[in-house]
Amino acid sequence: MAAGSWRTDAGIGDANVALVNGPIQMAMNATTKNQIAIADPVIQGILARDTGYSQLIGALGLQQSFAAIGQGKMTATAEGSDVAATNFTIGTTSLTPARREFARNASDMARALQEKLLSGQLAPDMYAMMVYEGYLVWGNTFIDLLVAHASATTYEAGTTGTGLLWSTIMHMVYDMVDRGNTGPIAGFISVKGIKDLADDTLSLGGAVQMSQQAQQFLDIGASGARIGTFFGNLHLYMNSELDTDGADTLGIAVGSEGLDSKHQIVNLPYEAISLVEAGLYTVELKRAAGGTTRTSVATYNATGIRQQRALSAIRYAT
């Protein structure tokens, strides 16, 4: 009887009984980059606003308006004439959470044969590992939704068909500061963008190449997905969730007021076998026919652009 992978619909059959036991190892992939990105102050600020919004009642949606205070200018007005009033509101944004789900199947044979083989660094048993994976899957989805807004930004840095340059990044930061972004900025680019910046650094030569920031970039390159802090307030990350536009990759820079998210907390019903109710997501067990247990990770959320002035796409050749 042929056996599938441990976590497939096929489960594990008799073919695995004769195999030599071995621990399950966790692959290092895009998830690692996403978990580092979630810890950034900008992303944490988005989540803090999210949890601060009251739970939605009635229509499933959140709308907010923004006001420009003190940004206008007086105009010459003839005596006895009236001047048109300027509305405080400069724009609105709305979020409508949608349900998203990710599922795994594990057969009875899988648990019987493999549960005790799990590496302790992952989890003590299958259920604990599913709880852990629930958080990782939610994080992957959340970061993917955030960076996907690069294609809808008003402002953009970089040139189509051209490799990424440090001058592009520097000009982008100055432009964002000019639009009122004085706090931290989280920037996400692909490994191709990082290699473009590395090539640009090595080509600078002279005192510029030996500057503190250039040397910091060269030194930190192999330490993980967080590349470093540049130009005062840009936290730069390597990420694998970025979208493409033709032959270009679209990275994104996010100021503290750039993006918003809303999670709708949906508690599991009494009949559900709940592993986790984390608010932002749930992990539930469903017993199916054929001796199979389905683990379901679900979230109700939405992300959207809060203010365009706090965003910039980063365009460069893929």
PyMOL commands that set and color helices and strands:
alter all, ss='L'
color gray80, all
select helices_A, chain A and resi 14-16+30-38+41-52+108-117+126-152+166-178+191-204+206-209+212-220+308-310
alter helices_A, ss='H'
color red, helices_A
select strands_A, chain A and resi 62-67+89-95+98-107+156-157+185-189+226-230+234-238+243-245+248-255+259-263+273-277+282-288+292-305+311-317
alter strands_A, ss='S'
color yellow, strands_A
deselect
rebuild
show_as cartoon
